[in-house]
Amino acid sequence: MQSEDISMEASPSVFCRTPHSLRRRLAEIDDEMADLQARLERLAAERRPIVESLRSIFYPVLNLPPEITAEIFLYYVNTAYIGNDGNLFIAPGPSTEGRGPLLLASVCRAWRAIALDLRPIWAKFQLRTGLNTISSTQKLLECWLPRTGGHPLDVSVSCPVVDTLLGDLAPYAHQLQSLDCSLLAPITFPGSFIEGRLPLLKKLYISLYGDLASPPTLVTAFAYTPQLYQVHLDGVTLPWITLPWGQLTCLGLSNINATHCVHFLHQTPNLETLTVADIEYDDIAPPPVRLAHLHTLKFHEYQRDITLLDHLTLPALANLELPAADWNLTQNFIDAVARSSFALRSLVITFTGANVPFDPIPYLRAVPTVSDLRIRAAEWGVHTLRHFFRAMAEPGFLPNLRTLSFNPFPHSIEIPYGDLAAFLASRWHGRSNNPGDARLESFELVLAPELDFDPTTEWLGCLARVGSRWAQAQYPGPSQNCGHGE
């Protein structure tokens, strides 16, 4: 209708003109069209060599063999995100949090063919959805899962109706090797559609939220999982879940109290690695537990209370990660060492920035077998560092030490380079008074990006001291004649 109105309005102006004016306007239009045609021909002539030049450009990445490109894809892809979290559409699209296969498939035809046929990059993904978007997520999942072929699946589910999405995964349950899901109490997740159908499941992470005061609902879906060895339980206590406890070798526990933690440990006699976080101390004294095979114990850096050690006997413990606990817990640590008689090899101490008074020296004196010491995020002053380096230079202190790392110092700090030099020199070839002492093989000191002072002058002076001490260790005769460099 609009085009007809325009033509009707234009036609009177055309017919009102004289034949001479019409011929003149026609000639003007023909001239303009000829000019435009000539311009188009010039642009087309200019375009042809440009196109040929672009075609001749060699892109090495597009000419790699498909096997090499597929290998690069495997390193590139992180975790794909499927669904909608309620506000942001997560997949597909290049703005996703993870580097997923849909991003690779959108680059070009060759990459699309490789990505669609590369099963491993489709086999690790997170499902995120709300109640209003679960239908669209299910449709995308129906297209996604066939791409995995028979490859083992690593799946994380974050959804108010976990049972619905796990039901969609049921036909592929035999491919699940890792599953991370959050359950909402009171639990409506019977798990009958995956129970007994998880032959490859090796890793399980379960978080429990909601009304935890409600009567426990026992989750038995993972009771028969013949290859399950690694489990992390967040907020879950023993009455809530049944697992093949005897075969677990790696366990993580968080957001429960110490009593519940010990109850779990009584069920897992074959543990080799234990990680704890947000374990609350309670006044109940659970029966002590002995873990004969546990070689690695990790307290999360914000786990300030390490009194869990009071209930454990760990004769095989070799690797320990501690937070910067309050100073009054030193005796708890010393008692645990004496009770277990373990020969600790690796010790990691992490500071949390909570300004907790913490002196690591009593801890270190209790574990003289340590060969690898790592201190993270220590907010020490120059006096504390001087005290530490001087203790390190003492004969008989950590005689097996081979690796020492400070990474990082989160704030600028003045380093007592004189004491550092004396310590390094004393460890250069072991102690002169004890030939059996180990030699320090690795030392790492990572400072904050910006310092409040210039360490250059003092450091250059200390280099001379280190050189003098090294020369004395290497050539004791000549050094005695000029050994007053300090």
C-alpha positions as CSV (number, residue, x, y, z in Angstrom):
1,M,0.0,0.0,0.0
2,Q,2.8,2.4,0.8
3,S,4.6,1.9,-2.5
4,E,1.3,2.5,-4.4
5,D,0.8,5.8,-2.6
6,I,4.3,6.9,-3.5
7,S,3.9,6.1,-7.2
8,M,0.5,7.9,-7.3
9,E,2.1,11.0,-5.7
10,A,5.0,11.0,-8.2
11,S,3.1,10.4,-11.4
12,P,1.4,13.9,-11.6
13,S,4.8,15.6,-11.4
14,V,6.1,13.5,-14.3
15,F,3.1,14.1,-16.6
16,C,3.0,17.8,-15.8
17,R,6.5,18.2,-17.3
18,T,7.2,19.1,-20.9
19,P,8.6,16.6,-23.3
20,H,11.8,18.6,-23.5
21,S,12.3,18.5,-19.7
22,L,11.6,14.8,-19.6
23,R,14.2,14.1,-22.3
24,R,16.8,16.2,-20.5
25,R,16.1,14.4,-17.2
26,L,16.4,11.0,-18.9
27,A,19.7,12.0,-20.3
28,E,20.9,13.1,-16.9
29,I,19.9,9.7,-15.4
30,D,21.7,7.8,-18.2
31,D,24.8,9.8,-17.6
32,E,24.7,9.1,-13.9
33,M,24.2,5.4,-14.5
34,A,27.1,5.4,-16.9
35,D,29.3,7.1,-14.3
36,L,28.2,4.5,-11.7
37,Q,28.8,1.7,-14.0
38,A,32.3,3.0,-14.8
39,R,33.0,3.3,-11.1
40,L,31.8,-0.2,-10.4
41,E,34.1,-1.5,-13.2
42,R,37.1,0.4,-11.6
43,L,36.3,-1.0,-8.2
44,A,35.9,-4.5,-9.6
45,A,39.3,-4.2,-11.3
46,E,40.8,-3.0,-8.0
47,R,39.1,-5.8,-6.1
48,R,40.4,-8.7,-8.3
49,P,44.1,-8.4,-7.3
50,I,43.3,-7.9,-3.7
51,V,41.2,-11.1,-3.6
52,E,44.0,-13.0,-5.4
53,S,46.6,-11.7,-2.9
54,L,44.4,-12.8,0.0
55,R,44.0,-16.2,-1.5
56,S,47.7,-16.5,-1.8
57,I,48.3,-15.8,1.9
58,F,49.5,-18.9,3.7
59,Y,47.9,-19.6,7.1
60,P,50.0,-22.3,8.7
61,V,47.4,-23.1,11.4
62,L,44.8,-23.9,8.7
63,N,47.3,-26.2,6.9
64,L,48.2,-28.4,9.8
65,P,47.4,-32.0,9.5
66,P,44.0,-32.8,11.1
67,E,45.7,-35.0,13.8
68,I,47.9,-32.0,14.9
69,T,44.9,-29.6,15.0
70,A,42.9,-32.2,17.0
71,E,45.7,-32.4,19.5
72,I,45.8,-28.6,19.8
73,F,42.0,-28.6,20.4
74,L,42.4,-31.1,23.2
75,Y,44.8,-28.7,25.0
76,Y,42.7,-25.7,24.3
77,V,39.3,-26.9,25.4
78,N,38.7,-26.4,29.1
79,T,35.1,-27.0,30.3
80,A,32.0,-26.4,28.1
81,Y,29.0,-24.8,29.7
82,I,25.5,-25.9,28.7
83,G,22.3,-24.2,29.6
84,N,21.2,-21.0,31.2
85,D,21.9,-19.9,34.8
86,G,18.7,-17.7,34.9
87,N,20.3,-14.5,33.6
88,L,23.0,-15.3,31.0
89,F,22.8,-17.7,28.2
90,I,25.9,-19.7,28.5
91,A,26.2,-22.0,25.5
92,P,26.7,-21.7,22.6
93,G,28.8,-18.5,22.0
94,P,32.3,-17.1,22.2
95,S,31.6,-15.3,25.5
96,T,31.3,-18.5,27.5
97,E,33.4,-18.9,30.7
98,G,34.9,-22.1,29.3
99,R,36.7,-22.8,26.1
100,G,34.3,-25.2,24.6
101,P,33.9,-27.1,21.3
102,L,31.2,-24.8,19.9
103,L,33.7,-21.9,19.9
104,L,36.2,-24.0,17.8
105,A,33.4,-25.2,15.5
106,S,32.4,-21.7,14.6
107,V,35.8,-20.6,13.2
108,C,35.8,-22.3,9.8
109,R,34.6,-25.3,7.9
110,A,37.7,-27.4,8.4
111,W,37.8,-26.7,12.2
112,R,34.1,-27.5,12.4
113,A,34.6,-30.9,10.9
114,I,37.5,-31.7,13.2
115,A,35.6,-30.4,16.3
116,L,32.5,-32.3,15.5
117,D,34.4,-35.6,15.2
118,L,36.7,-35.1,18.3
119,R,34.8,-36.8,21.0
120,P,36.9,-35.9,24.1
121,I,36.2,-32.2,23.8
122,W,32.5,-32.8,24.1
123,A,32.8,-35.2,27.1
124,K,33.6,-32.6,29.8
125,F,30.9,-30.1,30.5
126,Q,28.8,-28.3,33.2
127,L,25.1,-28.2,33.2
128,R,23.6,-25.0,34.5
129,T,19.9,-24.2,34.4
130,G,17.0,-22.7,36.2
131,L,13.5,-24.0,36.5
132,N,12.3,-21.7,33.7
133,T,15.0,-22.8,31.2
134,I,15.4,-26.5,31.9
135,S,13.4,-27.4,28.8
136,S,15.8,-25.6,26.4
137,T,18.8,-27.1,28.3
138,Q,17.4,-30.6,27.8
139,K,17.0,-30.0,24.1
140,L,20.6,-28.8,23.8
141,L,21.8,-31.8,25.8
142,E,20.0,-34.2,23.5
143,C,22.1,-32.8,20.6
144,W,25.3,-32.7,22.6
145,L,25.6,-36.1,24.2
146,P,25.7,-38.1,20.9
147,R,28.9,-36.2,20.0
148,T,30.7,-37.9,22.9
149,G,30.4,-41.3,21.3
150,G,31.6,-43.8,23.9
151,H,34.2,-41.4,25.5
152,P,34.2,-41.2,29.4
153,L,32.3,-38.3,30.7
154,D,33.2,-35.6,33.2
155,V,30.0,-33.9,34.2
156,S,29.0,-31.1,36.7
157,V,25.4,-30.4,37.4
158,S,24.2,-27.2,39.0
159,C,20.4,-27.1,38.9
160,P,17.5,-27.0,41.4
161,V,16.1,-30.2,39.9
162,V,19.3,-32.3,39.6
163,D,17.2,-35.5,39.4
164,T,15.7,-34.3,36.1
165,L,19.0,-33.7,34.4
166,L,20.6,-36.9,35.8
167,G,17.6,-38.7,34.3
168,D,18.6,-37.2,30.9
169,L,22.1,-38.5,31.5
170,A,20.9,-42.0,32.5
171,P,21.4,-43.5,29.0
172,Y,25.0,-42.4,29.2
173,A,25.5,-43.3,32.9
174,H,27.9,-46.2,31.9
175,Q,30.3,-43.5,30.5
176,L,30.4,-41.3,33.6
177,Q,33.9,-41.2,35.1
178,S,33.5,-38.0,37.1
179,L,30.3,-36.5,38.6
180,D,29.9,-33.2,40.5
181,C,26.3,-32.4,41.7
182,S,24.6,-30.4,44.4
183,L,21.7,-32.0,46.3
184,L,19.0,-29.9,48.0
185,A,17.6,-31.2,51.3
186,P,15.0,-32.6,51.8
187,I,16.4,-34.8,49.0
188,T,14.1,-35.9,46.2
189,F,16.8,-37.7,44.4
190,P,16.3,-41.5,44.5
191,G,18.8,-42.1,41.8
192,S,17.2,-45.4,40.7
193,F,17.9,-44.5,37.1
194,I,21.7,-44.5,37.6
195,E,22.0,-46.9,40.5
196,G,24.2,-49.9,39.6
197,R,24.9,-48.3,36.1
198,L,28.2,-46.5,36.9
199,P,31.0,-49.0,36.1
200,L,33.5,-46.2,35.2
201,L,32.8,-43.7,37.9
202,K,36.1,-42.8,39.6
203,K,35.5,-39.3,41.1
204,L,32.4,-38.0,42.9
205,Y,31.8,-34.6,44.4
206,I,28.5,-34.0,46.3
207,S,27.4,-30.9,48.0
208,L,24.3,-30.8,50.3
209,Y,22.3,-27.6,50.9
210,G,18.9,-26.7,52.1
211,D,17.1,-27.8,55.3
212,L,19.8,-30.0,56.9
213,A,17.7,-30.2,60.0
214,S,15.2,-32.4,58.2
215,P,15.4,-36.2,58.6
216,P,18.2,-37.6,56.5
217,T,17.3,-39.2,53.2
218,L,19.7,-41.9,52.3
219,V,21.3,-41.6,48.9
220,T,22.2,-45.1,47.6
221,A,22.7,-44.3,43.9
222,F,26.5,-44.6,44.3
223,A,26.6,-47.6,46.6
224,Y,27.8,-49.9,43.8
225,T,30.6,-48.1,41.9
226,P,33.5,-50.6,41.5
227,Q,36.1,-48.0,40.3
228,L,35.2,-45.2,42.7
229,Y,38.3,-44.1,44.6
230,Q,38.0,-40.3,45.0
231,V,35.1,-38.6,46.8
232,H,34.5,-35.1,48.2
233,L,31.6,-34.4,50.4
234,D,30.5,-30.9,51.2
235,G,28.0,-30.6,54.1
236,V,27.2,-34.3,53.9
237,T,27.2,-36.4,57.0
238,L,27.2,-40.2,57.3
239,P,23.5,-40.8,57.6
240,W,22.8,-39.1,54.3
241,I,24.8,-41.3,51.9
242,T,26.0,-44.8,51.3
243,L,29.3,-45.3,49.4
244,P,31.8,-48.2,48.9
245,W,33.9,-46.8,51.8
246,G,36.4,-49.5,51.9
247,Q,37.8,-48.9,48.4
248,L,38.2,-45.1,48.7
249,T,41.8,-43.9,48.7
250,C,41.2,-40.1,48.3
251,L,38.6,-38.2,50.5
252,G,37.7,-34.6,50.9
253,L,35.4,-33.3,53.7
254,S,34.1,-29.8,54.2
255,N,31.4,-27.9,56.1
256,I,30.9,-30.5,58.9
257,N,32.1,-30.8,62.4
258,A,35.1,-32.8,63.7
259,T,33.0,-35.6,65.1
260,H,31.3,-36.3,61.8
261,C,34.6,-36.1,60.1
262,V,36.1,-38.8,62.3
263,H,33.0,-40.9,61.8
264,F,33.7,-40.9,58.0
265,L,37.4,-41.7,58.6
266,H,36.4,-44.8,60.6
267,Q,34.6,-46.0,57.4
268,T,37.6,-45.5,55.1
269,P,40.6,-47.5,56.4
270,N,42.4,-47.5,53.1
271,L,42.7,-43.7,52.6
272,E,45.9,-42.4,51.2
273,T,45.0,-38.7,50.7
274,L,42.7,-36.6,53.0
275,T,41.7,-33.0,52.4
276,V,39.6,-31.1,55.0
277,A,38.1,-27.6,54.9
278,D,35.8,-25.7,57.1
279,I,35.8,-28.4,59.8
280,E,34.3,-27.0,63.0
281,Y,35.6,-28.0,66.4
282,D,33.0,-29.5,68.7
283,D,33.2,-30.6,72.4
284,I,32.3,-34.3,71.6
285,A,35.3,-36.6,71.8
286,P,34.9,-39.2,69.0
287,P,36.9,-42.4,69.2
288,P,40.4,-42.0,67.7
289,V,41.1,-43.4,64.3
290,R,44.2,-44.9,62.8
291,L,44.8,-44.5,59.1
292,A,47.7,-46.8,58.3
293,H,48.0,-45.9,54.6
294,L,47.4,-42.1,54.7
295,H,50.5,-40.4,53.2
296,T,49.0,-37.0,52.4
297,L,46.9,-34.7,54.6
298,K,45.8,-31.3,53.4
299,F,44.2,-28.7,55.6
300,H,42.7,-25.9,53.5
301,E,44.4,-22.6,53.9
302,Y,41.4,-21.1,55.7
303,Q,40.9,-24.1,58.0
304,R,42.2,-22.4,61.1
305,D,41.5,-25.2,63.5
306,I,43.8,-28.3,63.2
307,T,42.6,-30.0,66.4
308,L,41.4,-32.8,64.1
309,L,45.0,-34.1,64.5
310,D,44.1,-34.9,68.1
311,H,41.9,-37.8,66.9
312,L,44.2,-39.2,64.2
313,T,47.2,-41.6,64.2
314,L,49.0,-41.4,60.9
315,P,52.1,-43.6,60.8
316,A,52.6,-43.3,57.0
317,L,52.1,-39.6,56.7
318,A,54.7,-38.1,54.4
319,N,53.1,-34.9,53.0
320,L,51.3,-32.3,55.1
321,E,49.7,-29.0,54.2
322,L,49.0,-26.7,57.2
323,P,47.3,-23.3,57.6
324,A,49.0,-20.7,59.7
325,A,47.2,-22.0,62.8
326,D,47.0,-20.1,66.1
327,W,50.2,-20.4,68.1
328,N,48.5,-22.3,71.0
329,L,48.0,-25.3,68.7
330,T,51.8,-26.1,68.6
331,Q,51.4,-28.7,71.3
332,N,48.6,-30.4,69.4
333,F,50.9,-30.7,66.4
334,I,53.9,-32.0,68.5
335,D,51.6,-34.5,70.2
336,A,50.3,-35.8,66.9
337,V,53.9,-36.2,65.6
338,A,54.9,-38.1,68.7
339,R,51.8,-40.3,68.6
340,S,52.1,-41.2,64.9
341,S,55.9,-41.4,64.6
342,F,55.7,-40.5,61.0
343,A,58.7,-39.4,58.9
344,L,57.4,-36.2,57.2
345,R,59.0,-35.4,53.9
346,S,57.0,-32.4,52.5
347,L,55.5,-29.6,54.5
348,V,53.5,-26.7,53.1
349,I,52.5,-23.8,55.4
350,T,50.0,-21.2,54.1
351,F,49.2,-17.9,55.7
352,T,45.7,-16.5,55.3
353,G,46.4,-12.8,56.0
354,A,44.4,-12.9,59.2
355,N,47.3,-11.5,61.3
356,V,47.5,-14.7,63.4
357,P,50.6,-14.9,65.5
358,F,52.3,-17.9,64.1
359,D,55.9,-19.1,64.6
360,P,56.7,-22.0,62.3
361,I,60.0,-22.9,64.1
362,P,58.4,-25.1,66.9
363,Y,56.5,-27.0,64.1
364,L,59.7,-27.5,62.1
365,R,61.7,-28.7,65.1
366,A,59.1,-31.4,65.6
367,V,59.6,-32.8,62.0
368,P,63.4,-33.0,61.4
369,T,62.9,-35.4,58.5
370,V,61.3,-32.7,56.2
371,S,63.2,-32.3,52.9
372,D,60.7,-30.0,51.1
373,L,59.5,-26.9,52.8
374,R,57.1,-24.4,51.2
375,I,55.8,-21.3,52.8
376,R,53.0,-19.4,51.0
377,A,51.8,-15.9,51.5
378,A,53.8,-15.2,54.6
379,E,53.1,-11.6,55.9
380,W,56.3,-11.5,57.9
381,G,58.4,-8.6,59.0
382,V,62.2,-8.3,58.8
383,H,62.5,-9.5,62.4
384,T,60.5,-12.7,61.8
385,L,62.5,-13.4,58.7
386,R,65.8,-12.9,60.5
387,H,64.6,-15.2,63.3
388,F,63.7,-17.8,60.6
389,F,66.9,-17.6,58.6
390,R,69.1,-17.8,61.8
391,A,67.2,-20.9,62.9
392,M,67.8,-22.4,59.4
393,A,71.5,-21.8,59.8
394,E,71.7,-23.8,63.1
395,P,73.5,-27.1,63.0
396,G,71.0,-30.0,63.2
397,F,68.0,-27.9,62.2
398,L,66.1,-29.7,59.3
399,P,69.2,-31.6,58.3
400,N,67.4,-33.3,55.3
401,L,66.2,-30.0,53.8
402,R,66.7,-29.9,50.0
403,T,64.0,-27.5,48.8
404,L,62.9,-24.2,50.4
405,S,60.3,-21.9,48.8
406,F,58.7,-18.6,49.8
407,N,56.1,-18.0,47.2
408,P,54.9,-15.4,47.4
409,F,55.4,-12.6,49.9
410,P,52.1,-10.8,49.2
411,H,53.4,-7.4,50.4
412,S,56.6,-5.5,50.1
413,I,59.0,-6.6,52.8
414,E,62.6,-5.8,53.7
415,I,64.7,-9.0,53.4
416,P,67.6,-9.5,55.9
417,Y,70.0,-10.4,53.2
418,G,72.9,-10.9,55.6
419,D,71.1,-13.6,57.5
420,L,69.8,-15.1,54.2
421,A,73.4,-15.2,52.9
422,A,74.6,-16.9,56.0
423,F,71.9,-19.5,55.8
424,L,72.5,-20.2,52.1
425,A,76.2,-20.5,52.7
426,S,75.7,-22.9,55.6
427,R,73.6,-25.2,53.3
428,W,75.8,-25.1,50.3
429,H,77.5,-28.5,50.8
430,G,75.7,-29.5,54.0
431,R,77.1,-28.6,57.5
432,S,80.8,-28.8,58.1
433,N,80.2,-30.3,61.5
434,N,77.9,-33.0,60.2
435,P,78.8,-34.5,56.8
436,G,75.6,-36.4,56.6
437,D,73.5,-33.3,56.3
438,A,71.7,-32.8,52.9
439,R,72.7,-30.0,50.5
440,L,70.0,-27.4,49.7
441,E,69.3,-28.0,46.0
442,S,66.5,-25.4,45.4
443,F,65.7,-22.0,47.0
444,E,62.8,-19.8,45.8
445,L,62.1,-16.3,47.1
446,V,59.2,-14.5,45.3
447,L,58.7,-10.8,46.3
448,A,55.8,-8.5,45.9
449,P,55.9,-6.6,42.5
450,E,56.5,-3.3,44.3
451,L,58.9,-2.7,47.1
452,D,59.1,0.2,49.6
453,F,62.9,0.2,49.6
454,D,65.9,-0.4,47.3
455,P,67.5,-3.7,48.1
456,T,70.3,-3.4,45.6
457,T,73.0,-1.9,47.8
458,E,72.6,-4.4,50.6
459,W,72.2,-7.4,48.2
460,L,75.4,-6.6,46.4
461,G,77.3,-6.5,49.7
462,C,75.8,-9.8,50.7
463,L,76.8,-11.4,47.5
464,A,80.4,-10.9,48.5
465,R,79.6,-12.6,51.8
466,V,78.1,-15.6,50.0
467,G,81.1,-15.8,47.7
468,S,83.4,-15.7,50.6
469,R,81.6,-18.5,52.5
470,W,81.4,-20.6,49.3
471,A,85.1,-20.2,48.7
472,Q,85.8,-21.2,52.3
473,A,83.7,-24.4,51.8
474,Q,85.4,-25.1,48.5
475,Y,89.0,-24.2,49.3
476,P,89.5,-24.2,53.1
477,G,93.2,-23.5,52.9
478,P,93.3,-20.3,50.9
479,S,90.1,-19.0,52.6
480,Q,91.8,-19.1,55.9
481,N,94.3,-16.5,54.8
482,C,91.7,-14.0,53.6
483,G,88.6,-15.2,55.4
484,H,87.7,-11.9,57.2
485,G,85.2,-10.7,54.5
486,E,82.5,-10.3,57.1
